[in-house]
Amino acid sequence: MERNFVNKVSFHWAILGLLAVAIVWGTSYGVSKQILSHVSVPQLLFLRFLISCLILFTIAVNKGQISHFIANQKQYLQVGVSTGLILSCIFVTETWAVKLAQAGQVAVLISLCVLFTPILEKLWLKVQLPKGIFLLCIVGVTGMILIAEHTKSRFA
């Protein structure tokens, strides 16, 4: 009985967390577009990475993980630097796109990338996807195409 309660609480928190991420992610393009009229792309990215670093450092301190990090800093730095370089390239490209295009266009492109990721994993890396994921990705891509067609016909 206790385990079911924990699973239900965890599930609800996961759904709320996902909703919060979707809201933040969905509004971040418009907010970034407005901020980019006042600061440069590198300045905005520096601020975003600084805020993320401070939040993650605070969490690590509160969880008592700093000593573990110091003891294994070589491993963490190897993973962190390589991942950081990849993420930096993605964020630079994404932020320049927001600056140069409409925020909605960038959101559509990023959403398509998220939908294509599992499909590419299956085709390229031969990863076995959970049942239904492939179908859900196809439904998502189809939805994006329908939205694009509807938008195109409205503004044509």
N, CA, C and O atoms as a GROMACS GRO file, in nm:
protein
  624
    1MET      N    1   0.083  -0.120   0.000
    1MET     CA    2   0.000   0.000   0.000
    1MET      C    3   0.087   0.125   0.000
    1MET      O    4   0.062   0.219  -0.075
    2GLU      N    5   0.188   0.127   0.083
    2GLU     CA    6   0.279   0.240   0.092
    2GLU      C    7   0.347   0.267  -0.042
    2GLU      O    8   0.360   0.383  -0.083
    3ARG      N    9   0.389   0.161  -0.110
    3ARG     CA   10   0.460   0.176  -0.238
    3ARG      C   11   0.369   0.240  -0.343
    3ARG      O   12   0.414   0.327  -0.418
    4ASN      N   13   0.243   0.199  -0.350
    4ASN     CA   14   0.150   0.258  -0.447
    4ASN      C   15   0.132   0.407  -0.421
    4ASN      O   16   0.126   0.487  -0.515
    5PHE      N   17   0.123   0.445  -0.294
    5PHE     CA   18   0.110   0.586  -0.260
    5PHE      C   19   0.232   0.664  -0.308
    5PHE      O   20   0.218   0.772  -0.366
    6VAL      N   21   0.351   0.610  -0.285
    6VAL     CA   22   0.474   0.676  -0.329
    6VAL      C   23   0.477   0.688  -0.481
    6VAL      O   24   0.513   0.793  -0.534
    7ASN      N   25   0.439   0.582  -0.552
    7ASN     CA   26   0.436   0.587  -0.698
    7ASN      C   27   0.338   0.692  -0.748
    7ASN      O   28   0.368   0.763  -0.844
    8LYS      N   29   0.221   0.702  -0.684
    8LYS     CA   30   0.123   0.801  -0.726
    8LYS      C   31   0.174   0.942  -0.701
    8LYS      O   32   0.158   1.030  -0.785
    9VAL      N   33   0.235   0.963  -0.585
    9VAL     CA   34   0.289   1.096  -0.555
    9VAL      C   35   0.401   1.128  -0.654
    9VAL      O   36   0.406   1.239  -0.707
   10SER      N   37   0.489   1.034  -0.678
   10SER     CA   38   0.599   1.057  -0.771
   10SER      C   39   0.546   1.085  -0.911
   10SER      O   40   0.596   1.173  -0.980
   11PHE      N   41   0.445   1.010  -0.953
   11PHE     CA   42   0.387   1.029  -1.086
   11PHE      C   43   0.328   1.169  -1.099
   11PHE      O   44   0.350   1.236  -1.200
   12HIS      N   45   0.255   1.212  -0.997
   12HIS     CA   46   0.194   1.345  -1.002
   12HIS      C   47   0.299   1.454  -1.002
   12HIS      O   48   0.286   1.554  -1.073
   13TRP      N   49   0.404   1.435  -0.923
   13TRP     CA   50   0.512   1.533  -0.924
   13TRP      C   51   0.583   1.535  -1.059
   13TRP      O   52   0.624   1.641  -1.107
   14ALA      N   53   0.597   1.418  -1.119
   14ALA     CA   54   0.661   1.411  -1.251
   14ALA      C   55   0.576   1.485  -1.355
   14ALA      O   56   0.631   1.557  -1.439
   15ILE      N   57   0.446   1.467  -1.350
   15ILE     CA   58   0.357   1.536  -1.444
   15ILE      C   59   0.364   1.687  -1.421
   15ILE      O   60   0.373   1.764  -1.517
   16LEU      N   61   0.359   1.729  -1.296
   16LEU     CA   62   0.369   1.872  -1.265
   16LEU      C   63   0.504   1.929  -1.309
   16LEU      O   64   0.511   2.041  -1.361
   17GLY      N   65   0.610   1.851  -1.288
   17GLY     CA   66   0.743   1.895  -1.332
   17GLY      C   67   0.749   1.907  -1.483
   17GLY      O   68   0.806   2.003  -1.536
   18LEU      N   69   0.692   1.811  -1.553
   18LEU     CA   70   0.689   1.816  -1.699
   18LEU      C   71   0.610   1.937  -1.747
   18LEU      O   72   0.651   2.005  -1.842
   19LEU      N   73   0.497   1.964  -1.683
   19LEU     CA   74   0.418   2.081  -1.718
   19LEU      C   75   0.496   2.210  -1.695
   19LEU      O   76   0.494   2.301  -1.778
   20ALA      N   77   0.566   2.217  -1.583
   20ALA     CA   78   0.647   2.337  -1.554
   20ALA      C   79   0.757   2.356  -1.658
   20ALA      O   80   0.782   2.467  -1.703
   21VAL      N   81   0.823   2.247  -1.695
   21VAL     CA   82   0.928   2.256  -1.798
   21VAL      C   83   0.868   2.302  -1.930
   21VAL      O   84   0.927   2.387  -1.998
   22ALA      N   85   0.753   2.248  -1.967
   22ALA     CA   86   0.688   2.288  -2.093
   22ALA      C   87   0.653   2.436  -2.092
   22ALA      O   88   0.670   2.504  -2.193
   23ILE      N   89   0.604   2.486  -1.979
   23ILE     CA   90   0.568   2.628  -1.969
   23ILE      C   91   0.693   2.715  -1.980
   23ILE      O   92   0.695   2.812  -2.056
   24VAL      N   93   0.797   2.680  -1.906
   24VAL     CA   94   0.921   2.758  -1.911
   24VAL      C   95   0.982   2.751  -2.050
   24VAL      O   96   1.024   2.853  -2.105
   25TRP      N   97   0.987   2.630  -2.107
   25TRP     CA   98   1.046   2.613  -2.238
   25TRP      C   99   0.966   2.688  -2.344
   25TRP      O  100   1.023   2.753  -2.431
   26GLY      N  101   0.834   2.679  -2.337
   26GLY     CA  102   0.750   2.744  -2.435
   26GLY      C  103   0.758   2.896  -2.430
   26GLY      O  104   0.751   2.962  -2.534
   27THR      N  105   0.772   2.950  -2.312
   27THR     CA  106   0.780   3.097  -2.300
   27THR      C  107   0.922   3.150  -2.315
   27THR      O  108   0.941   3.269  -2.335
   28SER      N  109   1.020   3.063  -2.306
   28SER     CA  110   1.159   3.112  -2.309
   28SER      C  111   1.198   3.172  -2.443
   28SER      O  112   1.282   3.262  -2.448
   29TYR      N  113   1.137   3.125  -2.553
   29TYR     CA  114   1.173   3.180  -2.684
   29TYR      C  115   1.130   3.326  -2.696
   29TYR      O  116   1.207   3.410  -2.742
   30GLY      N  117   1.007   3.355  -2.655
   30GLY     CA  118   0.960   3.492  -2.661
   30GLY      C  119   1.037   3.583  -2.568
   30GLY      O  120   1.071   3.696  -2.604
   31VAL      N  121   1.064   3.534  -2.447
   31VAL     CA  122   1.141   3.613  -2.350
   31VAL      C  123   1.283   3.636  -2.403
   31VAL      O  124   1.336   3.747  -2.393
   32SER      N  125   1.344   3.531  -2.458
   32SER     CA  126   1.480   3.544  -2.514
   32SER      C  127   1.482   3.646  -2.626
   32SER      O  128   1.576   3.726  -2.637
   33LYS      N  129   1.380   3.644  -2.710
   33LYS     CA  130   1.371   3.738  -2.822
   33LYS      C  131   1.370   3.881  -2.769
   33LYS      O  132   1.437   3.968  -2.824
   34GLN      N  133   1.293   3.906  -2.664
   34GLN     CA  134   1.287   4.040  -2.606
   34GLN      C  135   1.420   4.079  -2.542
   34GLN      O  136   1.467   4.192  -2.558
   35ILE      N  137   1.481   3.987  -2.469
   35ILE     CA  138   1.608   4.016  -2.403
   35ILE      C  139   1.718   4.043  -2.506
   35ILE      O  140   1.804   4.128  -2.484
   36LEU      N  141   1.715   3.970  -2.618
   36LEU     CA  142   1.818   3.986  -2.721
   36LEU      C  143   1.814   4.122  -2.789
   36LEU      O  144   1.908   4.159  -2.859
   37SER      N  145   1.706   4.197  -2.770
   37SER     CA  146   1.704   4.333  -2.824
   37SER      C  147   1.785   4.428  -2.735
   37SER      O  148   1.811   4.542  -2.774
   38HIS      N  149   1.825   4.381  -2.616
   38HIS     CA  150   1.901   4.465  -2.522
   38HIS      C  151   2.043   4.414  -2.496
   38HIS      O  152   2.131   4.493  -2.462
   39VAL      N  153   2.066   4.283  -2.513
   39VAL     CA  154   2.198   4.226  -2.488
   39VAL      C  155   2.240   4.140  -2.608
   39VAL      O  156   2.157   4.106  -2.692
   40SER      N  157   2.367   4.106  -2.613
   40SER     CA  158   2.416   4.022  -2.722
   40SER      C  159   2.392   3.874  -2.689
   40SER      O  160   2.361   3.838  -2.576
   41VAL      N  161   2.408   3.790  -2.791
   41VAL     CA  162   2.392   3.646  -2.772
   41VAL      C  163   2.490   3.592  -2.667
   41VAL      O  164   2.447   3.520  -2.577
   42PRO      N  165   2.620   3.625  -2.675
   42PRO     CA  166   2.712   3.574  -2.571
   42PRO      C  167   2.676   3.621  -2.430
   42PRO      O  168   2.691   3.546  -2.334
   43GLN      N  169   2.630   3.745  -2.417
   43GLN     CA  170   2.591   3.794  -2.285
   43GLN      C  171   2.472   3.716  -2.229
   43GLN      O  172   2.471   3.679  -2.111
   44LEU      N  173   2.373   3.692  -2.313
   44LEU     CA  174   2.256   3.617  -2.268
   44LEU      C  175   2.294   3.474  -2.230
   44LEU      O  176   2.249   3.423  -2.127
   45LEU      N  177   2.378   3.411  -2.310
   45LEU     CA  178   2.420   3.274  -2.280
   45LEU      C  179   2.503   3.269  -2.152
   45LEU      O  180   2.488   3.177  -2.072
   46PHE      N  181   2.591   3.367  -2.132
   46PHE     CA  182   2.669   3.373  -2.008
   46PHE      C  183   2.575   3.382  -1.888
   46PHE      O  184   2.594   3.312  -1.788
   47LEU      N  185   2.474   3.466  -1.899
   47LEU     CA  186   2.379   3.481  -1.789
   47LEU      C  187   2.302   3.351  -1.764
   47LEU      O  188   2.284   3.311  -1.649
   48ARG      N  189   2.257   3.285  -1.871
   48ARG     CA  190   2.184   3.158  -1.855
   48ARG      C  191   2.271   3.051  -1.790
   48ARG      O  192   2.227   2.981  -1.700
   49PHE      N  193   2.395   3.038  -1.838
   49PHE     CA  194   2.485   2.938  -1.781
   49PHE      C  195   2.522   2.972  -1.636
   49PHE      O  196   2.534   2.882  -1.553
   50LEU      N  197   2.540   3.101  -1.606
   50LEU     CA  198   2.572   3.142  -1.469
   50LEU      C  199   2.458   3.108  -1.374
   50LEU      O  200   2.481   3.055  -1.265
   51ILE      N  201   2.334   3.137  -1.414
   51ILE     CA  202   2.218   3.105  -1.331
   51ILE      C  203   2.208   2.954  -1.311
   51ILE      O  204   2.186   2.907  -1.199
   52SER      N  205   2.226   2.877  -1.419
   52SER     CA  206   2.220   2.730  -1.408
   52SER      C  207   2.328   2.678  -1.314
   52SER      O  208   2.303   2.590  -1.233
   53CYS      N  209   2.448   2.733  -1.327
   53CYS     CA  210   2.560   2.690  -1.243
   53CYS      C  211   2.532   2.718  -1.096
   53CYS      O  212   2.558   2.634  -1.010
   54LEU      N  213   2.479   2.836  -1.067
   54LEU     CA  214   2.448   2.871  -0.928
   54LEU      C  215   2.339   2.781  -0.870
   54LEU      O  216   2.347   2.739  -0.755
   55ILE      N  217   2.237   2.751  -0.951
   55ILE     CA  218   2.130   2.662  -0.904
   55ILE      C  219   2.184   2.522  -0.879
   55ILE      O  220   2.155   2.462  -0.775
   56LEU      N  221   2.262   2.469  -0.973
   56LEU     CA  222   2.318   2.335  -0.955
   56LEU      C  223   2.416   2.329  -0.838
   56LEU      O  224   2.419   2.230  -0.765
   57PHE      N  225   2.495   2.434  -0.819
   57PHE     CA  226   2.588   2.439  -0.706
   57PHE      C  227   2.510   2.439  -0.574
   57PHE      O  228   2.548   2.369  -0.479
   58THR      N  229   2.402   2.517  -0.568
   58THR     CA  230   2.320   2.522  -0.447
   58THR      C  231   2.260   2.385  -0.416
   58THR      O  232   2.259   2.342  -0.301
   59ILE      N  233   2.211   2.316  -0.520
   59ILE     CA  234   2.155   2.182  -0.500
   59ILE      C  235   2.264   2.086  -0.451
   59ILE      O  236   2.240   2.006  -0.361
   60ALA      N  237   2.383   2.093  -0.512
   60ALA     CA  238   2.493   2.005  -0.472
   60ALA      C  239   2.533   2.029  -0.326
   60ALA      O  240   2.561   1.934  -0.252
   61VAL      N  241   2.537   2.155  -0.286
   61VAL     CA  242   2.572   2.187  -0.148
   61VAL      C  243   2.464   2.134  -0.053
   61VAL      O  244   2.495   2.073   0.049
   62ASN      N  245   2.337   2.157  -0.087
   62ASN     CA  246   2.227   2.110  -0.001
   62ASN      C  247   2.221   1.958   0.009
   62ASN      O  248   2.179   1.905   0.112
   63LYS      N  249   2.261   1.889  -0.095
   63LYS     CA  250   2.260   1.742  -0.095
   63LYS      C  251   2.391   1.684  -0.040
   63LYS      O  252   2.404   1.562  -0.030
   64GLY      N  253   2.486   1.769  -0.005
   64GLY     CA  254   2.612   1.722   0.050
   64GLY      C  255   2.700   1.650  -0.051
   64GLY      O  256   2.774   1.558  -0.015
   65GLN      N  257   2.694   1.691  -0.176
   65GLN     CA  258   2.767   1.623  -0.283
   65GLN      C  259   2.899   1.690  -0.320
   65GLN      O  260   2.970   1.640  -0.406
   66ILE      N  261   2.933   1.801  -0.259
   66ILE     CA  262   3.055   1.873  -0.295
   66ILE      C  263   3.179   1.788  -0.268
   66ILE      O  264   3.270   1.785  -0.352
   67SER      N  265   3.185   1.719  -0.155
   67SER     CA  266   3.303   1.636  -0.125
   67SER      C  267   3.316   1.522  -0.226
   67SER      O  268   3.427   1.485  -0.264
   68HIS      N  269   3.202   1.466  -0.270
   68HIS     CA  270   3.205   1.360  -0.372
   68HIS      C  271   3.257   1.416  -0.504
   68HIS      O  272   3.333   1.351  -0.575
   69PHE      N  273   3.215   1.538  -0.538
   69PHE     CA  274   3.263   1.602  -0.660
   69PHE      C  275   3.413   1.626  -0.653
   69PHE      O  276   3.485   1.597  -0.749
   70ILE      N  277   3.460   1.678  -0.542
   70ILE     CA  278   3.604   1.706  -0.527
   70ILE      C  279   3.686   1.578  -0.536
   70ILE      O  280   3.792   1.576  -0.598
   71ALA      N  281   3.637   1.471  -0.476
   71ALA     CA  282   3.709   1.343  -0.479
   71ALA      C  283   3.713   1.283  -0.620
   71ALA      O  284   3.806   1.210  -0.652
   72ASN      N  285   3.614   1.313  -0.703
   72ASN     CA  286   3.606   1.256  -0.838
   72ASN      C  287   3.606   1.366  -0.945
   72ASN      O  288   3.544   1.351  -1.050
   73GLN      N  289   3.676   1.474  -0.917
   73GLN     CA  290   3.667   1.590  -1.005
   73GLN      C  291   3.718   1.563  -1.148
   73GLN      O  292   3.668   1.624  -1.242
   74LYS      N  293   3.816   1.475  -1.165
   74LYS     CA  294   3.867   1.447  -1.299
   74LYS      C  295   3.757   1.385  -1.386
   74LYS      O  296   3.739   1.424  -1.502
   75GLN      N  297   3.685   1.287  -1.330
   75GLN     CA  298   3.575   1.224  -1.405
   75GLN      C  299   3.464   1.324  -1.435
   75GLN      O  300   3.412   1.329  -1.547
   76TYR      N  301   3.427   1.403  -1.335
   76TYR     CA  302   3.321   1.501  -1.354
   76TYR      C  303   3.361   1.607  -1.458
   76TYR      O  304   3.280   1.648  -1.540
   77LEU      N  305   3.485   1.650  -1.453
   77LEU     CA  306   3.531   1.751  -1.548
   77LEU      C  307   3.534   1.698  -1.690
   77LEU      O  308   3.500   1.770  -1.784
   78GLN      N  309   3.576   1.572  -1.708
   78GLN     CA  310   3.577   1.513  -1.842
   78GLN      C  311   3.435   1.511  -1.900
   78GLN      O  312   3.413   1.553  -2.014
   79VAL      N  313   3.342   1.462  -1.823
   79VAL     CA  314   3.203   1.457  -1.869
   79VAL      C  315   3.147   1.599  -1.883
   79VAL      O  316   3.080   1.630  -1.981
   80GLY      N  317   3.174   1.682  -1.786
   80GLY     CA  318   3.120   1.818  -1.786
   80GLY      C  319   3.171   1.903  -1.901
   80GLY      O  320   3.093   1.976  -1.964
   81VAL      N  321   3.301   1.895  -1.930
   81VAL     CA  322   3.357   1.975  -2.039
   81VAL      C  323   3.303   1.928  -2.174
   81VAL      O  324   3.264   2.010  -2.257
   82SER      N  325   3.301   1.795  -2.196
   82SER     CA  326   3.251   1.746  -2.325
   82SER      C  327   3.102   1.777  -2.342
   82SER      O  328   3.060   1.823  -2.448
   83THR      N  329   3.024   1.752  -2.239
   83THR     CA  330   2.881   1.782  -2.246
   83THR      C  331   2.859   1.933  -2.258
   83THR      O  332   2.773   1.977  -2.334
   84GLY      N  333   2.937   2.010  -2.184
   84GLY     CA  334   2.926   2.157  -2.189
   84GLY      C  335   2.956   2.212  -2.326
   84GLY      O  336   2.890   2.306  -2.371
   85LEU      N  337   3.055   2.157  -2.394
   85LEU     CA  338   3.086   2.202  -2.529
   85LEU      C  339   2.972   2.173  -2.626
   85LEU      O  340   2.935   2.257  -2.708
   86ILE      N  341   2.917   2.053  -2.615
   86ILE     CA  342   2.804   2.017  -2.702
   86ILE      C  343   2.685   2.108  -2.673
   86ILE      O  344   2.624   2.162  -2.766
   87LEU      N  345   2.652   2.125  -2.546
   87LEU     CA  346   2.539   2.212  -2.510
   87LEU      C  347   2.564   2.356  -2.549
   87LEU      O  348   2.471   2.426  -2.591
   88SER      N  349   2.687   2.403  -2.536
   88SER     CA  350   2.719   2.540  -2.577
   88SER      C  351   2.694   2.560  -2.725
   88SER      O  352   2.637   2.662  -2.766
   89CYS      N  353   2.735   2.464  -2.806
   89CYS     CA  354   2.710   2.473  -2.951
   89CYS      C  355   2.560   2.477  -2.980
   89CYS      O  356   2.514   2.555  -3.063
   90ILE      N  357   2.485   2.392  -2.911
   90ILE     CA  358   2.340   2.389  -2.931
   90ILE      C  359   2.278   2.521  -2.889
   90ILE      O  360   2.196   2.577  -2.962
   91PHE      N  361   2.315   2.572  -2.772
   91PHE     CA  362   2.255   2.696  -2.722
   91PHE      C  363   2.295   2.816  -2.806
   91PHE      O  364   2.213   2.906  -2.827
   92VAL      N  365   2.419   2.821  -2.853
   92VAL     CA  366   2.461   2.932  -2.939
   92VAL      C  367   2.377   2.931  -3.066
   92VAL      O  368   2.325   3.035  -3.108
   93THR      N  369   2.365   2.814  -3.129
   93THR     CA  370   2.286   2.803  -3.252
   93THR      C  371   2.140   2.840  -3.227
   93THR      O  372   2.080   2.915  -3.303
   94GLU      N  373   2.084   2.786  -3.120
   94GLU     CA  374   1.944   2.813  -3.087
   94GLU      C  375   1.921   2.961  -3.058
   94GLU      O  376   1.823   3.018  -3.104
   95THR      N  377   2.011   3.023  -2.983
   95THR     CA  378   1.994   3.163  -2.946
   95THR      C  379   2.011   3.256  -3.066
   95THR      O  380   1.938   3.353  -3.079
   96TRP      N  381   2.107   3.226  -3.153
   96TRP     CA  382   2.121   3.304  -3.277
   96TRP      C  383   1.995   3.290  -3.361
   96TRP      O  384   1.950   3.387  -3.422
   97ALA      N  385   1.938   3.169  -3.367
   97ALA     CA  386   1.815   3.148  -3.443
   97ALA      C  387   1.701   3.231  -3.386
   97ALA      O  388   1.623   3.289  -3.462
   98VAL      N  389   1.690   3.237  -3.254
   98VAL     CA  390   1.585   3.318  -3.191
   98VAL      C  391   1.606   3.465  -3.226
   98VAL      O  392   1.510   3.538  -3.251
   99LYS      N  393   1.730   3.508  -3.227
   99LYS     CA  394   1.759   3.648  -3.259
   99LYS      C  395   1.723   3.681  -3.404
   99LYS      O  396   1.673   3.789  -3.432
  100LEU      N  397   1.749   3.587  -3.495
  100LEU     CA  398   1.733   3.615  -3.638
  100LEU      C  399   1.596   3.577  -3.694
  100LEU      O  400   1.555   3.630  -3.798
  101ALA      N  401   1.524   3.487  -3.629
  101ALA     CA  402   1.394   3.440  -3.680
  101ALA      C  403   1.286   3.473  -3.578
  101ALA      O  404   1.312   3.528  -3.471
  102GLN      N  405   1.165   3.438  -3.613
  102GLN     CA  406   1.056   3.455  -3.518
  102GLN      C  407   1.065   3.344  -3.414
  102GLN      O  408   1.102   3.230  -3.445
  103ALA      N  409   1.031   3.378  -3.292
  103ALA     CA  410   1.042   3.281  -3.181
  103ALA      C  411   0.957   3.157  -3.208
  103ALA      O  412   0.999   3.046  -3.173
  104GLY      N  413   0.840   3.173  -3.267
  104GLY     CA  414   0.754   3.059  -3.297
  104GLY      C  415   0.817   2.962  -3.396
  104GLY      O  416   0.801   2.841  -3.384
  105GLN      N  417   0.888   3.017  -3.495
  105GLN     CA  418   0.955   2.931  -3.593
  105GLN      C  419   1.063   2.847  -3.525
  105GLN      O  420   1.077   2.728  -3.554
  106VAL      N  421   1.138   2.909  -3.437
  106VAL     CA  422   1.243   2.836  -3.366
  106VAL      C  423   1.181   2.729  -3.276
  106VAL      O  424   1.234   2.618  -3.267
  107ALA      N  425   1.072   2.761  -3.210
  107ALA     CA  426   1.004   2.663  -3.124
  107ALA      C  427   0.959   2.542  -3.205
  107ALA      O  428   0.971   2.429  -3.158
  108VAL      N  429   0.908   2.564  -3.326
  108VAL     CA  430   0.866   2.453  -3.411
  108VAL      C  431   0.985   2.366  -3.448
  108VAL      O  432   0.977   2.244  -3.442
  109LEU      N  433   1.096   2.430  -3.487
  109LEU     CA  434   1.215   2.353  -3.525
  109LEU      C  435   1.270   2.272  -3.408
  109LEU      O  436   1.306   2.156  -3.426
  110ILE      N  437   1.276   2.331  -3.290
  110ILE     CA  438   1.326   2.260  -3.174
  110ILE      C  439   1.232   2.146  -3.139
  110ILE      O  440   1.277   2.037  -3.103
  111SER      N  441   1.101   2.168  -3.148
  111SER     CA  442   1.005   2.061  -3.120
  111SER      C  443   1.023   1.945  -3.216
  111SER      O  444   1.017   1.829  -3.175
  112LEU      N  445   1.045   1.975  -3.343
  112LEU     CA  446   1.068   1.868  -3.440
  112LEU      C  447   1.196   1.791  -3.406
  112LEU      O  448   1.200   1.669  -3.420
  113CYS      N  449   1.298   1.862  -3.363
  113CYS     CA  450   1.422   1.793  -3.324
  113CYS      C  451   1.397   1.696  -3.208
  113CYS      O  452   1.451   1.586  -3.206
  114VAL      N  453   1.316   1.739  -3.112
  114VAL     CA  454   1.283   1.652  -2.999
  114VAL      C  455   1.207   1.529  -3.048
  114VAL      O  456   1.231   1.418  -3.000
  115LEU      N  457   1.117   1.548  -3.143
  115LEU     CA  458   1.040   1.434  -3.196
  115LEU      C  459   1.126   1.342  -3.281
  115LEU      O  460   1.104   1.220  -3.281
  116PHE      N  461   1.223   1.397  -3.353
  116PHE     CA  462   1.308   1.314  -3.440
  116PHE      C  463   1.413   1.236  -3.362
  116PHE      O  464   1.463   1.135  -3.411
  117THR      N  465   1.448   1.280  -3.242
  117THR     CA  466   1.555   1.216  -3.166
  117THR      C  467   1.531   1.067  -3.143
  117THR      O  468   1.621   0.988  -3.173
  118PRO      N  469   1.416   1.024  -3.093
  118PRO     CA  470   1.395   0.879  -3.074
  118PRO      C  471   1.397   0.802  -3.207
  118PRO      O  472   1.446   0.690  -3.214
  119ILE      N  473   1.343   0.865  -3.313
  119ILE     CA  474   1.342   0.799  -3.443
  119ILE      C  475   1.486   0.776  -3.492
  119ILE      O  476   1.519   0.668  -3.540
  120LEU      N  477   1.569   0.879  -3.478
  120LEU     CA  478   1.709   0.865  -3.519
  120LEU      C  479   1.784   0.766  -3.432
  120LEU      O  480   1.868   0.691  -3.481
  121GLU      N  481   1.754   0.764  -3.301
  121GLU     CA  482   1.816   0.664  -3.212
  121GLU      C  483   1.784   0.523  -3.258
  121GLU      O  484   1.871   0.435  -3.259
  122LYS      N  485   1.660   0.501  -3.297
  122LYS     CA  486   1.619   0.368  -3.341
  122LYS      C  487   1.689   0.331  -3.472
  122LYS      O  488   1.741   0.220  -3.486
  123LEU      N  489   1.691   0.424  -3.567
  123LEU     CA  490   1.748   0.394  -3.698
  123LEU      C  491   1.901   0.389  -3.696
  123LEU      O  492   1.961   0.301  -3.757
  124TRP      N  493   1.963   0.484  -3.627
  124TRP     CA  494   2.109   0.497  -3.633
  124TRP      C  495   2.178   0.412  -3.527
  124TRP      O  496   2.273   0.339  -3.557
  125LEU      N  497   2.131   0.422  -3.404
  125LEU     CA  498   2.198   0.354  -3.293
  125LEU      C  499   2.137   0.218  -3.262
  125LEU      O  500   2.185   0.146  -3.175
  126LYS      N  501   2.031   0.183  -3.334
  126LYS     CA  502   1.962   0.054  -3.316
  126LYS      C  503   1.912   0.038  -3.172
  126LYS      O  504   1.912  -0.073  -3.118
  127VAL      N  505   1.868   0.148  -3.110
  127VAL     CA  506   1.815   0.147  -2.974
  127VAL      C  507   1.671   0.096  -2.979
  127VAL      O  508   1.593   0.137  -3.064
  128GLN      N  509   1.638   0.007  -2.888
  128GLN     CA  510   1.503  -0.046  -2.880
  128GLN      C  511   1.417   0.054  -2.803
  128GLN      O  512   1.442   0.079  -2.686
  129LEU      N  513   1.318   0.110  -2.868
  129LEU     CA  514   1.231   0.209  -2.805
  129LEU      C  515   1.119   0.141  -2.728
  129LEU      O  516   1.075   0.032  -2.765
  130PRO      N  517   1.073   0.204  -2.620
  130PRO     CA  518   0.955   0.150  -2.551
  130PRO      C  519   0.836   0.146  -2.646
  130PRO      O  520   0.828   0.226  -2.739
  131LYS      N  521   0.745   0.054  -2.622
  131LYS     CA  522   0.627   0.040  -2.708
  131LYS      C  523   0.552   0.172  -2.715
  131LYS      O  524   0.530   0.239  -2.614
  132GLY      N  525   0.513   0.209  -2.834
  132GLY     CA  526   0.430   0.327  -2.854
  132GLY      C  527   0.507   0.455  -2.879
  132GLY      O  528   0.449   0.550  -2.931
  133ILE      N  529   0.634   0.462  -2.844
  133ILE     CA  530   0.710   0.586  -2.861
  133ILE      C  531   0.723   0.623  -3.008
  133ILE      O  532   0.702   0.738  -3.046
  134PHE      N  533   0.756   0.526  -3.090
  134PHE     CA  534   0.771   0.551  -3.233
  134PHE      C  535   0.640   0.606  -3.290
  134PHE      O  536   0.640   0.702  -3.367
  135LEU      N  537   0.529   0.544  -3.252
  135LEU     CA  538   0.398   0.589  -3.301
  135LEU      C  539   0.368   0.731  -3.251
  135LEU      O  540   0.318   0.814  -3.327
  136LEU      N  541   0.399   0.759  -3.125
  136LEU     CA  542   0.375   0.892  -3.070
  136LEU      C  543   0.460   0.997  -3.141
  136LEU      O  544   0.413   1.109  -3.164
  137CYS      N  545   0.583   0.963  -3.176
  137CYS     CA  546   0.668   1.056  -3.250
  137CYS      C  547   0.610   1.085  -3.388
  137CYS      O  548   0.610   1.199  -3.434
  138ILE      N  549   0.562   0.980  -3.453
  138ILE     CA  550   0.500   0.998  -3.585
  138ILE      C  551   0.376   1.087  -3.573
  138ILE      O  552   0.353   1.175  -3.656
  139VAL      N  553   0.295   1.066  -3.469
  139VAL     CA  554   0.177   1.149  -3.447
  139VAL      C  555   0.219   1.294  -3.422
  139VAL      O  556   0.157   1.387  -3.474
  140GLY      N  557   0.325   1.314  -3.343
  140GLY     CA  558   0.376   1.449  -3.316
  140GLY      C  559   0.425   1.519  -3.442
  140GLY      O  560   0.395   1.636  -3.463
  141VAL      N  561   0.500   1.448  -3.524
  141VAL     CA  562   0.550   1.506  -3.649
  141VAL      C  563   0.433   1.539  -3.742
  141VAL      O  564   0.430   1.645  -3.805
  142THR      N  565   0.336   1.449  -3.749
  142THR     CA  566   0.217   1.475  -3.830
  142THR      C  567   0.143   1.599  -3.780
  142THR      O  568   0.096   1.680  -3.860
  143GLY      N  569   0.132   1.612  -3.650
  143GLY     CA  570   0.069   1.730  -3.592
  143GLY      C  571   0.144   1.858  -3.627
  143GLY      O  572   0.082   1.960  -3.658
  144MET      N  573   0.275   1.852  -3.622
  144MET     CA  574   0.356   1.970  -3.658
  144MET      C  575   0.336   2.006  -3.805
  144MET      O  576   0.329   2.124  -3.839
  145ILE      N  577   0.327   1.906  -3.891
  145ILE     CA  578   0.304   1.932  -4.034
  145ILE      C  579   0.167   1.996  -4.055
  145ILE      O  580   0.154   2.091  -4.131
  146LEU      N  581   0.065   1.943  -3.986
  146LEU     CA  582  -0.069   2.000  -3.999
  146LEU      C  583  -0.074   2.144  -3.949
  146LEU      O  584  -0.138   2.229  -4.011
  147ILE      N  585  -0.007   2.172  -3.838
  147ILE     CA  586   0.000   2.309  -3.787
  147ILE      C  587   0.069   2.400  -3.887
  147ILE      O  588   0.023   2.511  -3.913
  148ALA      N  589   0.180   2.353  -3.944
  148ALA     CA  590   0.254   2.433  -4.041
  148ALA      C  591   0.169   2.460  -4.165
  148ALA      O  592   0.168   2.572  -4.217
  149GLU      N  593   0.098   2.359  -4.212
  149GLU     CA  594   0.012   2.376  -4.330
  149GLU      C  595  -0.102   2.473  -4.300
  149GLU      O  596  -0.136   2.558  -4.383
  150HIS      N  597  -0.162   2.460  -4.182
  150HIS     CA  598  -0.271   2.549  -4.142
  150HIS      C  599  -0.220   2.694  -4.133
  150HIS      O  600  -0.285   2.787  -4.181
  151THR      N  601  -0.104   2.712  -4.071
  151THR     CA  602  -0.046   2.844  -4.057
  151THR      C  603  -0.010   2.902  -4.193
  151THR      O  604  -0.034   3.020  -4.219
  152LYS      N  605   0.045   2.819  -4.281
  152LYS     CA  606   0.084   2.865  -4.414
  152LYS      C  607  -0.039   2.911  -4.492
  152LYS      O  608  -0.034   3.014  -4.559
  153SER      N  609  -0.150   2.836  -4.483
  153SER     CA  610  -0.270   2.872  -4.558
  153SER      C  611  -0.333   3.000  -4.502
  153SER      O  612  -0.395   3.076  -4.576
  154ARG      N  613  -0.318   3.024  -4.374
  154ARG     CA  614  -0.375   3.145  -4.312
  154ARG      C  615  -0.299   3.270  -4.353
  154ARG      O  616  -0.359   3.377  -4.367
  155PHE      N  617  -0.168   3.257  -4.374
  155PHE     CA  618  -0.086   3.374  -4.405
  155PHE      C  619  -0.048   3.384  -4.552
  155PHE      O  620   0.028   3.473  -4.591
  156ALA      N  621  -0.100   3.295  -4.634
  156ALA     CA  622  -0.065   3.297  -4.777
  156ALA      C  623  -0.149   3.399  -4.852
  156ALA      O  624  -0.134   3.415  -4.973
   0.00000   0.00000   0.00000
